[in-house]
Amino acid sequence: MSKITTLTNQLAVLGYTGFEISELIRSVTHGRTLHQLNHAALRRVTNVLGQYVRLGTDYVANYSK
């Protein structure tokens, strides 16, 4: 759960709003809360959030020159 918190904080720094982050999580969890998920589902959430962090970081690196 702390990894998810870290990733959501990184997304916020990259400019994602709380609503956008919640919608990303909701799309992966199909509307279930994080506390209702098993280990595999939490790992999927972590993977998706990590992908968005990488994409956001790459975008900032490429377009902030």
PyMOL Python script that loads the backbone (N, CA, C, O; Angstrom):
from pymol import cmd

cmd.read_pdbstr("""\
ATOM      1  N   MET A   1       0.827  -1.189   0.000  1.00  0.00           N
ATOM      2  CA  MET A   1       0.000   0.000   0.000  1.00  0.00           C
ATOM      3  C   MET A   1       0.871   1.253   0.000  1.00  0.00           C
ATOM      4  O   MET A   1       0.486   2.269  -0.577  1.00  0.00           O
ATOM      5  N   SER A   2       2.038   1.194   0.638  1.00  0.00           N
ATOM      6  CA  SER A   2       2.909   2.373   0.667  1.00  0.00           C
ATOM      7  C   SER A   2       3.468   2.673  -0.726  1.00  0.00           C
ATOM      8  O   SER A   2       3.717   3.833  -1.054  1.00  0.00           O
ATOM      9  N   LYS A   3       3.665   1.646  -1.540  1.00  0.00           N
ATOM     10  CA  LYS A   3       4.131   1.857  -2.913  1.00  0.00           C
ATOM     11  C   LYS A   3       3.066   2.605  -3.711  1.00  0.00           C
ATOM     12  O   LYS A   3       3.391   3.485  -4.509  1.00  0.00           O
ATOM     13  N   ILE A   4       1.805   2.261  -3.501  1.00  0.00           N
ATOM     14  CA  ILE A   4       0.711   2.953  -4.184  1.00  0.00           C
ATOM     15  C   ILE A   4       0.668   4.409  -3.744  1.00  0.00           C
ATOM     16  O   ILE A   4       0.463   5.299  -4.569  1.00  0.00           O
ATOM     17  N   THR A   5       0.857   4.657  -2.462  1.00  0.00           N
ATOM     18  CA  THR A   5       0.879   6.030  -1.949  1.00  0.00           C
ATOM     19  C   THR A   5       2.023   6.814  -2.579  1.00  0.00           C
ATOM     20  O   THR A   5       1.844   7.962  -2.986  1.00  0.00           O
ATOM     21  N   THR A   6       3.190   6.197  -2.657  1.00  0.00           N
ATOM     22  CA  THR A   6       4.348   6.849  -3.269  1.00  0.00           C
ATOM     23  C   THR A   6       4.064   7.193  -4.730  1.00  0.00           C
ATOM     24  O   THR A   6       4.362   8.298  -5.183  1.00  0.00           O
ATOM     25  N   LEU A   7       3.489   6.247  -5.461  1.00  0.00           N
ATOM     26  CA  LEU A   7       3.199   6.478  -6.875  1.00  0.00           C
ATOM     27  C   LEU A   7       2.139   7.558  -7.067  1.00  0.00           C
ATOM     28  O   LEU A   7       2.253   8.378  -7.978  1.00  0.00           O
ATOM     29  N   THR A   8       1.113   7.568  -6.223  1.00  0.00           N
ATOM     30  CA  THR A   8       0.085   8.610  -6.354  1.00  0.00           C
ATOM     31  C   THR A   8       0.671   9.982  -6.033  1.00  0.00           C
ATOM     32  O   THR A   8       0.298  10.976  -6.655  1.00  0.00           O
ATOM     33  N   ASN A   9       1.577  10.042  -5.076  1.00  0.00           N
ATOM     34  CA  ASN A   9       2.247  11.313  -4.775  1.00  0.00           C
ATOM     35  C   ASN A   9       3.095  11.777  -5.960  1.00  0.00           C
ATOM     36  O   ASN A   9       3.127  12.965  -6.280  1.00  0.00           O
ATOM     37  N   GLN A  10       3.777  10.840  -6.605  1.00  0.00           N
ATOM     38  CA  GLN A  10       4.584  11.190  -7.774  1.00  0.00           C
ATOM     39  C   GLN A  10       3.702  11.686  -8.916  1.00  0.00           C
ATOM     40  O   GLN A  10       4.067  12.626  -9.621  1.00  0.00           O
ATOM     41  N   LEU A  11       2.542  11.056  -9.097  1.00  0.00           N
ATOM     42  CA  LEU A  11       1.616  11.512 -10.131  1.00  0.00           C
ATOM     43  C   LEU A  11       1.121  12.922  -9.837  1.00  0.00           C
ATOM     44  O   LEU A  11       0.976  13.740 -10.746  1.00  0.00           O
ATOM     45  N   ALA A  12       0.864  13.199  -8.569  1.00  0.00           N
ATOM     46  CA  ALA A  12       0.415  14.544  -8.186  1.00  0.00           C
ATOM     47  C   ALA A  12       1.490  15.576  -8.501  1.00  0.00           C
ATOM     48  O   ALA A  12       1.181  16.667  -8.981  1.00  0.00           O
ATOM     49  N   VAL A  13       2.742  15.244  -8.238  1.00  0.00           N
ATOM     50  CA  VAL A  13       3.845  16.158  -8.549  1.00  0.00           C
ATOM     51  C   VAL A  13       3.938  16.385 -10.059  1.00  0.00           C
ATOM     52  O   VAL A  13       4.294  17.474 -10.510  1.00  0.00           O
ATOM     53  N   LEU A  14       3.617  15.352 -10.829  1.00  0.00           N
ATOM     54  CA  LEU A  14       3.656  15.475 -12.289  1.00  0.00           C
ATOM     55  C   LEU A  14       2.469  16.261 -12.844  1.00  0.00           C
ATOM     56  O   LEU A  14       2.424  16.557 -14.038  1.00  0.00           O
ATOM     57  N   GLY A  15       1.515  16.596 -11.987  1.00  0.00           N
ATOM     58  CA  GLY A  15       0.406  17.428 -12.431  1.00  0.00           C
ATOM     59  C   GLY A  15      -0.936  16.739 -12.522  1.00  0.00           C
ATOM     60  O   GLY A  15      -1.927  17.371 -12.889  1.00  0.00           O
ATOM     61  N   TYR A  16      -0.993  15.466 -12.199  1.00  0.00           N
ATOM     62  CA  TYR A  16      -2.276  14.766 -12.199  1.00  0.00           C
ATOM     63  C   TYR A  16      -3.113  15.260 -11.024  1.00  0.00           C
ATOM     64  O   TYR A  16      -2.596  15.461  -9.925  1.00  0.00           O
ATOM     65  N   THR A  17      -4.401  15.452 -11.262  1.00  0.00           N
ATOM     66  CA  THR A  17      -5.292  15.876 -10.179  1.00  0.00           C
ATOM     67  C   THR A  17      -5.723  14.657  -9.371  1.00  0.00           C
ATOM     68  O   THR A  17      -5.587  13.517  -9.816  1.00  0.00           O
ATOM     69  N   GLY A  18      -6.238  14.918  -8.191  1.00  0.00           N
ATOM     70  CA  GLY A  18      -6.747  13.834  -7.357  1.00  0.00           C
ATOM     71  C   GLY A  18      -7.822  13.032  -8.065  1.00  0.00           C
ATOM     72  O   GLY A  18      -7.875  11.808  -7.951  1.00  0.00           O
ATOM     73  N   PHE A  19      -8.686  13.738  -8.803  1.00  0.00           N
ATOM     74  CA  PHE A  19      -9.742  13.055  -9.553  1.00  0.00           C
ATOM     75  C   PHE A  19      -9.146  12.130 -10.608  1.00  0.00           C
ATOM     76  O   PHE A  19      -9.588  10.991 -10.751  1.00  0.00           O
ATOM     77  N   GLU A  20      -8.154  12.604 -11.344  1.00  0.00           N
ATOM     78  CA  GLU A  20      -7.530  11.784 -12.389  1.00  0.00           C
ATOM     79  C   GLU A  20      -6.867  10.547 -11.798  1.00  0.00           C
ATOM     80  O   GLU A  20      -6.966   9.457 -12.362  1.00  0.00           O
ATOM     81  N   ILE A  21      -6.199  10.711 -10.677  1.00  0.00           N
ATOM     82  CA  ILE A  21      -5.549   9.579 -10.020  1.00  0.00           C
ATOM     83  C   ILE A  21      -6.598   8.583  -9.547  1.00  0.00           C
ATOM     84  O   ILE A  21      -6.434   7.376  -9.724  1.00  0.00           O
ATOM     85  N   SER A  22      -7.667   9.078  -8.949  1.00  0.00           N
ATOM     86  CA  SER A  22      -8.752   8.200  -8.493  1.00  0.00           C
ATOM     87  C   SER A  22      -9.366   7.435  -9.657  1.00  0.00           C
ATOM     88  O   SER A  22      -9.678   6.251  -9.531  1.00  0.00           O
ATOM     89  N   GLU A  23      -9.541   8.109 -10.785  1.00  0.00           N
ATOM     90  CA  GLU A  23     -10.116   7.451 -11.959  1.00  0.00           C
ATOM     91  C   GLU A  23      -9.177   6.393 -12.527  1.00  0.00           C
ATOM     92  O   GLU A  23      -9.635   5.348 -12.991  1.00  0.00           O
ATOM     93  N   LEU A  24      -7.871   6.648 -12.498  1.00  0.00           N
ATOM     94  CA  LEU A  24      -6.909   5.630 -12.929  1.00  0.00           C
ATOM     95  C   LEU A  24      -7.048   4.382 -12.068  1.00  0.00           C
ATOM     96  O   LEU A  24      -7.113   3.264 -12.579  1.00  0.00           O
ATOM     97  N   ILE A  25      -7.093   4.588 -10.759  1.00  0.00           N
ATOM     98  CA  ILE A  25      -7.216   3.462  -9.835  1.00  0.00           C
ATOM     99  C   ILE A  25      -8.553   2.763 -10.033  1.00  0.00           C
ATOM    100  O   ILE A  25      -8.613   1.534 -10.063  1.00  0.00           O
ATOM    101  N   ARG A  26      -9.623   3.537 -10.168  1.00  0.00           N
ATOM    102  CA  ARG A  26     -10.954   2.953 -10.332  1.00  0.00           C
ATOM    103  C   ARG A  26     -11.044   2.127 -11.612  1.00  0.00           C
ATOM    104  O   ARG A  26     -11.714   1.094 -11.635  1.00  0.00           O
ATOM    105  N   SER A  27     -10.381   2.568 -12.668  1.00  0.00           N
ATOM    106  CA  SER A  27     -10.421   1.818 -13.926  1.00  0.00           C
ATOM    107  C   SER A  27      -9.723   0.465 -13.795  1.00  0.00           C
ATOM    108  O   SER A  27     -10.120  -0.506 -14.440  1.00  0.00           O
ATOM    109  N   VAL A  28      -8.699   0.401 -12.973  1.00  0.00           N
ATOM    110  CA  VAL A  28      -7.979  -0.858 -12.771  1.00  0.00           C
ATOM    111  C   VAL A  28      -8.737  -1.772 -11.809  1.00  0.00           C
ATOM    112  O   VAL A  28      -8.762  -2.988 -11.993  1.00  0.00           O
ATOM    113  N   THR A  29      -9.348  -1.185 -10.791  1.00  0.00           N
ATOM    114  CA  THR A  29     -10.012  -1.982  -9.747  1.00  0.00           C
ATOM    115  C   THR A  29     -11.475  -2.259 -10.059  1.00  0.00           C
ATOM    116  O   THR A  29     -12.146  -2.966  -9.307  1.00  0.00           O
ATOM    117  N   HIS A  30     -11.975  -1.710 -11.159  1.00  0.00           N
ATOM    118  CA  HIS A  30     -13.382  -1.884 -11.549  1.00  0.00           C
ATOM    119  C   HIS A  30     -14.322  -1.409 -10.450  1.00  0.00           C
ATOM    120  O   HIS A  30     -15.346  -2.034 -10.176  1.00  0.00           O
ATOM    121  N   GLY A  31     -13.957  -0.291  -9.826  1.00  0.00           N
ATOM    122  CA  GLY A  31     -14.816   0.349  -8.837  1.00  0.00           C
ATOM    123  C   GLY A  31     -14.642  -0.130  -7.411  1.00  0.00           C
ATOM    124  O   GLY A  31     -15.255   0.427  -6.500  1.00  0.00           O
ATOM    125  N   ARG A  32     -13.825  -1.146  -7.191  1.00  0.00           N
ATOM    126  CA  ARG A  32     -13.607  -1.634  -5.823  1.00  0.00           C
ATOM    127  C   ARG A  32     -12.574  -0.765  -5.118  1.00  0.00           C
ATOM    128  O   ARG A  32     -11.726  -0.141  -5.756  1.00  0.00           O
ATOM    129  N   THR A  33     -12.658  -0.734  -3.803  1.00  0.00           N
ATOM    130  CA  THR A  33     -11.677   0.027  -3.033  1.00  0.00           C
ATOM    131  C   THR A  33     -10.386  -0.771  -2.932  1.00  0.00           C
ATOM    132  O   THR A  33     -10.378  -1.987  -3.127  1.00  0.00           O
ATOM    133  N   LEU A  34      -9.304  -0.082  -2.627  1.00  0.00           N
ATOM    134  CA  LEU A  34      -8.013  -0.764  -2.499  1.00  0.00           C
ATOM    135  C   LEU A  34      -8.030  -1.806  -1.387  1.00  0.00           C
ATOM    136  O   LEU A  34      -7.351  -2.828  -1.483  1.00  0.00           O
ATOM    137  N   HIS A  35      -8.798  -1.555  -0.338  1.00  0.00           N
ATOM    138  CA  HIS A  35      -8.851  -2.492   0.787  1.00  0.00           C
ATOM    139  C   HIS A  35      -9.570  -3.787   0.432  1.00  0.00           C
ATOM    140  O   HIS A  35      -9.424  -4.784   1.139  1.00  0.00           O
ATOM    141  N   GLN A  36     -10.336  -3.791  -0.642  1.00  0.00           N
ATOM    142  CA  GLN A  36     -11.063  -4.981  -1.072  1.00  0.00           C
ATOM    143  C   GLN A  36     -10.242  -5.859  -2.013  1.00  0.00           C
ATOM    144  O   GLN A  36     -10.680  -6.951  -2.376  1.00  0.00           O
ATOM    145  N   LEU A  37      -9.072  -5.401  -2.406  1.00  0.00           N
ATOM    146  CA  LEU A  37      -8.294  -6.098  -3.423  1.00  0.00           C
ATOM    147  C   LEU A  37      -7.348  -7.124  -2.827  1.00  0.00           C
ATOM    148  O   LEU A  37      -6.848  -6.961  -1.714  1.00  0.00           O
ATOM    149  N   ASN A  38      -7.111  -8.189  -3.592  1.00  0.00           N
ATOM    150  CA  ASN A  38      -6.110  -9.169  -3.182  1.00  0.00           C
ATOM    151  C   ASN A  38      -4.730  -8.699  -3.654  1.00  0.00           C
ATOM    152  O   ASN A  38      -4.595  -7.651  -4.286  1.00  0.00           O
ATOM    153  N   HIS A  39      -3.728  -9.487  -3.336  1.00  0.00           N
ATOM    154  CA  HIS A  39      -2.345  -9.100  -3.629  1.00  0.00           C
ATOM    155  C   HIS A  39      -2.116  -8.906  -5.132  1.00  0.00           C
ATOM    156  O   HIS A  39      -1.457  -7.949  -5.539  1.00  0.00           O
ATOM    157  N   ALA A  40      -2.652  -9.801  -5.951  1.00  0.00           N
ATOM    158  CA  ALA A  40      -2.449  -9.705  -7.402  1.00  0.00           C
ATOM    159  C   ALA A  40      -3.088  -8.437  -7.960  1.00  0.00           C
ATOM    160  O   ALA A  40      -2.506  -7.779  -8.821  1.00  0.00           O
ATOM    161  N   ALA A  41      -4.264  -8.094  -7.483  1.00  0.00           N
ATOM    162  CA  ALA A  41      -4.946  -6.888  -7.956  1.00  0.00           C
ATOM    163  C   ALA A  41      -4.196  -5.636  -7.513  1.00  0.00           C
ATOM    164  O   ALA A  41      -4.099  -4.671  -8.272  1.00  0.00           O
ATOM    165  N   LEU A  42      -3.667  -5.644  -6.300  1.00  0.00           N
ATOM    166  CA  LEU A  42      -2.873  -4.504  -5.834  1.00  0.00           C
ATOM    167  C   LEU A  42      -1.614  -4.345  -6.679  1.00  0.00           C
ATOM    168  O   LEU A  42      -1.180  -3.226  -6.956  1.00  0.00           O
ATOM    169  N   ARG A  43      -1.034  -5.465  -7.083  1.00  0.00           N
ATOM    170  CA  ARG A  43       0.149  -5.417  -7.941  1.00  0.00           C
ATOM    171  C   ARG A  43      -0.208  -4.813  -9.306  1.00  0.00           C
ATOM    172  O   ARG A  43       0.583  -4.060  -9.875  1.00  0.00           O
ATOM    173  N   ARG A  44      -1.395  -5.141  -9.832  1.00  0.00           N
ATOM    174  CA  ARG A  44      -1.840  -4.545 -11.102  1.00  0.00           C
ATOM    175  C   ARG A  44      -1.988  -3.034 -10.965  1.00  0.00           C
ATOM    176  O   ARG A  44      -1.590  -2.281 -11.854  1.00  0.00           O
ATOM    177  N   VAL A  45      -2.562  -2.593  -9.844  1.00  0.00           N
ATOM    178  CA  VAL A  45      -2.704  -1.153  -9.600  1.00  0.00           C
ATOM    179  C   VAL A  45      -1.325  -0.503  -9.569  1.00  0.00           C
ATOM    180  O   VAL A  45      -1.111   0.538 -10.189  1.00  0.00           O
ATOM    181  N   THR A  46      -0.398  -1.112  -8.853  1.00  0.00           N
ATOM    182  CA  THR A  46       0.963  -0.589  -8.754  1.00  0.00           C
ATOM    183  C   THR A  46       1.620  -0.515 -10.130  1.00  0.00           C
ATOM    184  O   THR A  46       2.283   0.471 -10.452  1.00  0.00           O
ATOM    185  N   ASN A  47       1.440  -1.547 -10.933  1.00  0.00           N
ATOM    186  CA  ASN A  47       2.038  -1.560 -12.275  1.00  0.00           C
ATOM    187  C   ASN A  47       1.478  -0.447 -13.153  1.00  0.00           C
ATOM    188  O   ASN A  47       2.232   0.234 -13.848  1.00  0.00           O
ATOM    189  N   VAL A  48       0.164  -0.260 -13.126  1.00  0.00           N
ATOM    190  CA  VAL A  48      -0.458   0.776 -13.954  1.00  0.00           C
ATOM    191  C   VAL A  48      -0.022   2.162 -13.498  1.00  0.00           C
ATOM    192  O   VAL A  48       0.332   3.003 -14.323  1.00  0.00           O
ATOM    193  N   LEU A  49      -0.045   2.406 -12.193  1.00  0.00           N
ATOM    194  CA  LEU A  49       0.391   3.711 -11.691  1.00  0.00           C
ATOM    195  C   LEU A  49       1.851   3.956 -12.048  1.00  0.00           C
ATOM    196  O   LEU A  49       2.227   5.071 -12.409  1.00  0.00           O
ATOM    197  N   GLY A  50       2.671   2.917 -11.948  1.00  0.00           N
ATOM    198  CA  GLY A  50       4.080   3.035 -12.319  1.00  0.00           C
ATOM    199  C   GLY A  50       4.255   3.391 -13.784  1.00  0.00           C
ATOM    200  O   GLY A  50       5.138   4.175 -14.132  1.00  0.00           O
ATOM    201  N   GLN A  51       3.414   2.816 -14.655  1.00  0.00           N
ATOM    202  CA  GLN A  51       3.475   3.148 -16.076  1.00  0.00           C
ATOM    203  C   GLN A  51       3.147   4.620 -16.303  1.00  0.00           C
ATOM    204  O   GLN A  51       3.801   5.293 -17.100  1.00  0.00           O
ATOM    205  N   TYR A  52       2.137   5.113 -15.602  1.00  0.00           N
ATOM    206  CA  TYR A  52       1.772   6.523 -15.760  1.00  0.00           C
ATOM    207  C   TYR A  52       2.857   7.448 -15.214  1.00  0.00           C
ATOM    208  O   TYR A  52       3.087   8.522 -15.768  1.00  0.00           O
ATOM    209  N   VAL A  53       3.518   7.046 -14.144  1.00  0.00           N
ATOM    210  CA  VAL A  53       4.629   7.850 -13.617  1.00  0.00           C
ATOM    211  C   VAL A  53       5.752   7.900 -14.650  1.00  0.00           C
ATOM    212  O   VAL A  53       6.315   8.964 -14.905  1.00  0.00           O
ATOM    213  N   ARG A  54       6.076   6.757 -15.242  1.00  0.00           N
ATOM    214  CA  ARG A  54       7.133   6.732 -16.261  1.00  0.00           C
ATOM    215  C   ARG A  54       6.752   7.589 -17.468  1.00  0.00           C
ATOM    216  O   ARG A  54       7.574   8.354 -17.974  1.00  0.00           O
ATOM    217  N   LEU A  55       5.510   7.462 -17.926  1.00  0.00           N
ATOM    218  CA  LEU A  55       5.064   8.272 -19.062  1.00  0.00           C
ATOM    219  C   LEU A  55       5.119   9.760 -18.739  1.00  0.00           C
ATOM    220  O   LEU A  55       5.574  10.560 -19.556  1.00  0.00           O
ATOM    221  N   GLY A  56       4.660  10.128 -17.559  1.00  0.00           N
ATOM    222  CA  GLY A  56       4.675  11.532 -17.151  1.00  0.00           C
ATOM    223  C   GLY A  56       6.082  12.069 -17.012  1.00  0.00           C
ATOM    224  O   GLY A  56       6.365  13.200 -17.406  1.00  0.00           O
ATOM    225  N   THR A  57       6.960  11.263 -16.454  1.00  0.00           N
ATOM    226  CA  THR A  57       8.353  11.666 -16.283  1.00  0.00           C
ATOM    227  C   THR A  57       9.028  11.843 -17.637  1.00  0.00           C
ATOM    228  O   THR A  57       9.763  12.808 -17.851  1.00  0.00           O
ATOM    229  N   ASP A  58       8.774  10.901 -18.556  1.00  0.00           N
ATOM    230  CA  ASP A  58       9.332  11.017 -19.905  1.00  0.00           C
ATOM    231  C   ASP A  58       8.812  12.265 -20.607  1.00  0.00           C
ATOM    232  O   ASP A  58       9.569  12.966 -21.277  1.00  0.00           O
ATOM    233  N   TYR A  59       7.532  12.538 -20.454  1.00  0.00           N
ATOM    234  CA  TYR A  59       6.934  13.719 -21.077  1.00  0.00           C
ATOM    235  C   TYR A  59       7.603  14.992 -20.567  1.00  0.00           C
ATOM    236  O   TYR A  59       7.975  15.867 -21.351  1.00  0.00           O
ATOM    237  N   VAL A  60       7.751  15.086 -19.253  1.00  0.00           N
ATOM    238  CA  VAL A  60       8.382  16.274 -18.665  1.00  0.00           C
ATOM    239  C   VAL A  60       9.821  16.405 -19.150  1.00  0.00           C
ATOM    240  O   VAL A  60      10.272  17.503 -19.477  1.00  0.00           O
ATOM    241  N   ALA A  61      10.541  15.288 -19.197  1.00  0.00           N
ATOM    242  CA  ALA A  61      11.936  15.330 -19.628  1.00  0.00           C
ATOM    243  C   ALA A  61      12.061  15.774 -21.084  1.00  0.00           C
ATOM    244  O   ALA A  61      12.984  16.512 -21.429  1.00  0.00           O
ATOM    245  N   ASN A  62      11.145  15.332 -21.934  1.00  0.00           N
ATOM    246  CA  ASN A  62      11.232  15.644 -23.364  1.00  0.00           C
ATOM    247  C   ASN A  62      10.721  17.027 -23.725  1.00  0.00           C
ATOM    248  O   ASN A  62      11.209  17.637 -24.677  1.00  0.00           O
ATOM    249  N   TYR A  63       9.751  17.530 -22.985  1.00  0.00           N
ATOM    250  CA  TYR A  63       9.103  18.768 -23.396  1.00  0.00           C
ATOM    251  C   TYR A  63       9.377  19.956 -22.493  1.00  0.00           C
ATOM    252  O   TYR A  63       8.768  21.013 -22.659  1.00  0.00           O
ATOM    253  N   SER A  64      10.280  19.799 -21.543  1.00  0.00           N
ATOM    254  CA  SER A  64      10.602  20.935 -20.675  1.00  0.00           C
ATOM    255  C   SER A  64      11.949  21.551 -21.041  1.00  0.00           C
ATOM    256  O   SER A  64      12.527  22.304 -20.257  1.00  0.00           O
ATOM    257  N   LYS A  65      12.431  21.237 -22.204  1.00  0.00           N
ATOM    258  CA  LYS A  65      13.733  21.754 -22.639  1.00  0.00           C
ATOM    259  C   LYS A  65      13.608  23.149 -23.180  1.00  0.00           C
ATOM    260  O   LYS A  65      14.605  23.743 -23.593  1.00  0.00           O
TER     261      LYS A  65
END
""", "prot")
cmd.dss("prot")
cmd.show_as("cartoon", "prot")
cmd.util.cbc("prot")
cmd.orient("prot")
